[in-house]
Amino acid sequence: MKKDTVCIISLGCAKNTVDSESMAQVLGRDGFQLVEDPARAEVVVVNTCGFIGDAREESYAVLQELSENKKSGQLLIAAGCLTQRYRETVAGQMPGIDGILGTRRWMDIAQVVRALREARPGKTLYHLPEVPTSGGEVAGVLRTAIQGGSAYLKIADGCRRPCAFCAIPLIKGLPASRPVGSIVTEVKSLRDTGINEVVLIAQDTTDYGTDLGMTDGLAELLDRVTRDVPDLPWLRVMYAYPGFVTDRLIDVMASRPQILHYLDIPLQHGHPDTLKRMKRPHNLDWVRNTLQKMRTAMPDLAIRSTFIVGYPGETEAEFNALLEFMREIRLDRAGAFTFSFEPGTASEPLGDPIPAEVKQERLQRFMEVQEQISLEKNQAMVGQTLQVLVEGAGDGITVGRTYRDAPEIDGLVICPGEAEMGTFIQVRIDGAMAHDLSGQRV
């Protein structure tokens, strides 16, 4: 274990991964060397997730293991969403934690490390200043996370939506959009290093720029990026809030060849009464009309969404309406999870009345319906030649993604032969499964 070495363990979503990479840059400027093995690090930082119960359990389990295996002189810092929300509770459960850093001030990580080196051993240091927003610009620190030929780029942090089930506003605070110029500069930098796909992420990308006084900010940002970085092959947008996919946004996506015809719109349910209890947009006609407009403008559009089953008060009739809604709108991709009771959210008074076995049974039925739709959508790709961004290769096989597949969450294309990671190849599709495709390189 050498002095000035740090291991950062990132849990949860891609937005957390970006924060972890940014913390690594801050520590690197302070003289730290990044190592992968926590046993070899003087400082271990766990960037936790606290979004739902399963994520919290994973974060606690990782912290517990590291706490129990701490070496003499080693510093363990719990950072991120879990610590922002639960503060003293985290350190109380793991006495081995030396420092607590919330997600809203990730950029203070070097300051926290310096303070811990001077602190009295055995006393937990809390760095949780009361600030209304997350993040902020740090000169020279990119808000990106690179994975092969792709990179996530965070355009904003925080959320102002009133979703009853969600703790993100409690954790992240109010929206804080990054300047257009900073984002464009980072896209240019990524492209200059050979990145072929940039994935724009935020808690709600369609709310981008509202706090900066912009109208239709996401469309304006996409317009600027595609004009200023015309040689970026793929630009992908994630996490669009229902009701805020505007006609201008559709037009920009349809008219700029760099913008992939792919959109992630978390709809959460297909029955208006359930959506009302969720405090979500519940005008399903908007969904139908908007999907029709998007598919008319972009006939090859791939749409992903996320849903919750077992939300308090969800009747069998409401759940069946969700299944019918799924059969009607025929999404390319859809994920679902069972309702997770979150204290402090607007849904807390509703409790968690639906038994776990009922939730699981509904989840299974949901996925059976969606997997059949996804299979049929994939079968329609057979015979087509698609551009594939290579994710990896070995043992005579190459795997990659088409424009229809976002990193980590969607399917893969598998073909014989080995191609270089991060490059594009053309693949003629000859086989389809519910999630993945197979084909031959042409």
N, C-alpha and C positions, 0 to 999 in steps of 0.2 A: 504494500500500500504506500504509494508515493505521495508526497505533499503536492498540493495543487492539482489533484486529479479528481474528476467528477463523473459520476454515472447518473444519467437521467432516464428514468423509467416512465414512459408515457402510457397512460391508460385512457380508454374511452374513444371519442370520435376524432375525426381528422382535424377539427378545430383545436382540440387539445394538442394534437401532434404539432401543429403550427406553433402554439405557445411554447412547447418543449424545445423545438428547434430554435426559437427566438431566445429562450433562456440560455441555451447552449452558446449562442453567439455572444450574449452579454458576458457570460462567464469566460468565454474564450478571450475576449478583450481584456479581462481582468487577470489573464495569465494562466487560466486553467486548461488542462488537457482532458479531452473527453475519452472515457474508457467504457467498454461495453459490460464488463464484469463488475458487479457491485462490490465483490470481495476485494477488488484491486483499487477501489476508489476511496479517497479521503472523505469526499462528500457524496452522499447519495440523495438524489432528489426524486421523489415520486410525484408526478403530476397526476393527481387523482381525478376520478369521475364520480359525480354524485347525483346523476340525472334520475335514475330509477333504482329500485331495490337491488337488482342483480349487480348493477355497476358499483353500488356502494359496498356490497359484500366482497366483490373482487378487490376493490381498493383497500378495504380493511384487511383482507387476507394477505395481500402483498406487503402492506405495512407491518403486519404482525410477523411475517417471516423475516423481513429485514431487521426488525427490532430485536427479534430473538437471536439473530446471527451477527449483530453488530460487533465490530472489533474495537479494541481500545483505541481511543483517539479519533474514531470515525464519527462523522456528523450525519444524522438522518433528518432530512427536511421533507415534510408533507406539504405539498402545494396543490393548487388547483381548485376544482369545483367543490369537492367534498369538504375541504378545510374552510373555504369561503362560507359555506352554509352552516357547518356544524362546529366549527371553531374549537372551543375547549373540549368538546366531547371526543374529538379524534385523539388528542394527546392524552386525555384521561383514560382511554382504552388501551393505549400503547405507551407505557412510560419511557420507552427507548427513543421516542421522537424528541429531537432537540429543537427544531424550529417549525413554525406554522406560517405558511405564506398563502394568502388568498389568490384567487385567479385574477382579481381586478388589478393587482400590482405585481404581475409576473416579472416586470422589468427591474424590480428591486432585488432580484435574487442575489446579486453580488454583494449588495449592501447587507443582506441578511447573513450571508456566509461570514463576512468580516465581523459582524456583530456577534455571531456565535463563537468565533475564535476568541473573543475577548470576554465572553459571558462566563458566569459561574457554572461549573459542571453540574448537571442534574436539574437545572432550571430551564424549563421550556420557554423559548422566545417566540412571542406572537407578533407577527407583522400583518395586521389586518386593518389598515386605515379606512376610515369611513369616507369612501369616495363613491360618487353616484354612477360611474361608468367603468367599464373594463378597458384595459389596454391603453392605447395612445401611441403616438409615433416616437420612436427612439432612433436618433440619427445613426445611420449605418447598420441598423438591424433589420434584416428582411423579415417580412411576415409570411414566410413560405415554408413548406416542407416538401422536399424532393423525394420521389420514389421512382427510381428508374428513369424513364423518359417523360414522366409526368411530374407535376408539382401542384400542390394545393396552395392557394393564395387567399388569405383572409382579407375581405374588403370592409368588414364591419364587425363589431362585437356588441352584445347586449340585445335586448328585445323589449318591445312595449306592447306586445299582443296580450290579450286577457285570458288565454287558454286556462281553463280551471284546473287541469290535471298537471300543469307544467311548473316546475320550480326554477326554470332558467332565468326569468326576470328577477327572482329572489337572489340568484347566484351571480348573474352577470350585470344586473342593473340596466339602466336606460341605454338605448342604442347610441353607439358612437361610430360614425362612418369615417373611413380613412379618406384623405384627399385624393381626388382623381389623379393628380400628377404623381403622387407617390405610388399608386397602383400601376400606372402606366410605366413608370420607371422600373418597377420590379418585374413586370411582364417582359420588358426589353432585356433586362438582365438575365432572366431565365432563358429567354430565347437565345441570347448570345452564348450561353453555356451549353446549348444543344437540347434544351427541353422542347419537346414536341406537343405537349398537352398541358395547358394551365386550367385548373379547376377552381372557379371562383366560389368561395364559401363564406357563409355568415349564418347567424341564427335565422335570419330572414333576408335573403338577398333582395327581395322586391321592396324592402323598406330602405334600401341603400339611399343615402343622400338626404333623407327627409330632415334629419337634424342639421344638415348643412344648408337648408333652404332650397334644395333642389326639387323639381317636379319631374316625376318619371325618371328618377336618378339611375336606376339600373340600366334602362334603355340608353340613357346618355353616356353612362360609363362604357357599355358595350360598343357604342358607336365610336367613342374616343379610342378605346383599345384597338379596335379593328382598323381604324384609320392610321394610328401611330405605330402599330406593330403588324403590318400587313403580311409579314412572312411567318407569323405563328400559325402552324397548321391547324391545331385544335384548341378551341376555347369552349369550356363546358361550364354550365350554370347549375348550381344545386340550391335546393331549399327555397322554393318560391311559395309564398303564402297565398292561399285561395282568395280570390276576389281582387288581387292586385297584379294579376297578369294582364297588362294593358294592351290595347291595340297597337300602340307604338312599340312596345316590347316585342310583340309577335312579329311586327314588320321588320324590326332590326334583326331578330333571329333568322327570319326567312331570307333576308336580303344580303346577309354577310356570310360568305362561304366559310370563313374561319369558325363561326359559331356552330357548334354541333347541334343537330336537330334532336335534342334530348333535353328533357326538363323533369326535375324532381319536384312534385307538388304534394306535400303531405296533407291528405284530405281527412284522415282520421276516422271517418265513418260515412255511412250511406243512408242514414235515417235522420230527418231533420230534428226530431225530438231529442235524440241522443246528442246531436251536434249542439243543440241549444243548451243542454245540461253541461256540455263541455265548454261552453262560451266560445264556440268556433263559428265561422261563417256557415250558415245552414241553408243557403239558397242553392239547392241542387240543380236548379235550372241554369244558374250561372255556370256551374261545372259543366253541364252538358253543352251549353252554348259556347263556352270558351274552348272546350276540347274540340268542338266542331270547327271553330274559327282557326285554331292552331293546326288541326289536321288538314284543313283546306289550304292554308298557307304553306304547310310543310307536310306533304303526303307521307313522307318517310319518317315522321316524328316518332320518337320513342319516349314514352312517359312512364316514370316511376312514381310510386306513392307509398305512404305508410299509413297504417290503420291501427286502432286500438280495439280489442275485443274485451268484453266483460266489464265495460265501464259501468259504474253504479247506476242502477235503474234500467240497464239494457235488458229488454224482454226478449223472449224467443222470437216474437214477431219483428222486433227491431233488428235483431241479428239476421233473420232471414231476409229482411229488406236490404241489409248490407250485401248479402250474397247476390241478390238479384241486381243490385246496383253494380256490383263488380262484373257480372255477366253482361250487363248493358254497356258499360263504358270500355271494357276490354283493354285494360292497361297492359303494357308490355312487361312491366315489373311491378311487384308490390310486396312489401314486407309488412308484418304485423307483430304486435306483442300484446301480452295480456296487461290489463290495467294494473298499475303499481300505485298503491296508496302513498301519497306524499304529504306528510304533515306540513301545515303552513300554507298550502295552496288553497285556491278557492273551492276545490272539490272536497276538502277535508270534512265539512259537515255531512257530506253524502256517505261517508264511511267507505267500507269495502265489502258490500253485502253479498256479492256473487261468489259462490264457492270456487275454490281453486280448480277443482276437477271440472266444473262447468266451463270455466275460462279456457282450460286446456282443450276440452272437447271442441269448443267453438273455434279456437285457434287452428286446430287440426282441420276442421271442416273448411275454414277460410282458405287455408293453404292448399287444400285439395282443389278447390274451385280455381284459385289463381294459377296453380301449377298447370292445370289443363289449358287455361288461356295462354300462359307463357309458352307452353309446348306448341300450341297451334301457331302462335306468332313466330316462334323459331322455325317451325316447319315451313313457313312461308318464305324463309330465307334460303332454303335449299335451291341450288341452281344459280344463285346470285354470286357475283364476285365482290367481296368487301375488302376495304382497306382495314388492316389490322395493325395496331401498335403493340409491338412485342414486349411482353412482361418478363419472359425468361425462357431459357432453353436448356436441355440436357437429355442424355440418354436417347438421342435421336428424335426428340420431340420439341416443338415450339408451342408456347401458349401466349396468347395475347388478347386484346380487347378491340371490339369495333366501336363505332360512335354510339352504339346502343347500350354500351356497358360502362358504367362509372367504376373507378378503381375501388377495389375491396368489397363492394356490395353487390355487384351484378355478375353476369356470366363471363365465360372465357371462350375463346376459339382455340381448338387444338388441332395441330397439323404436323405431319412428319417432316423431319429435317430440323436443322438448328439455325436460327437467325439471331442476329445481334440484338441484345436488349436495348429498348428505347428507339428502335428503328421501325419503319413502316414496311409491311409486306402486303401483297395482294393474295387473297385466299378465296378459292372457289368452294362454296359451302356444299357439302355432300351428306351431312348428317345433322340431326337436331335432337336435343334432349330438352327437358323442361327449363334448364338453366343455361346449358352450354351448347356450342356448335362444334362441328368438326369439318375439316375440309382439306384441300390440297393447294399448296402454294403454286401460283401461276406467274 
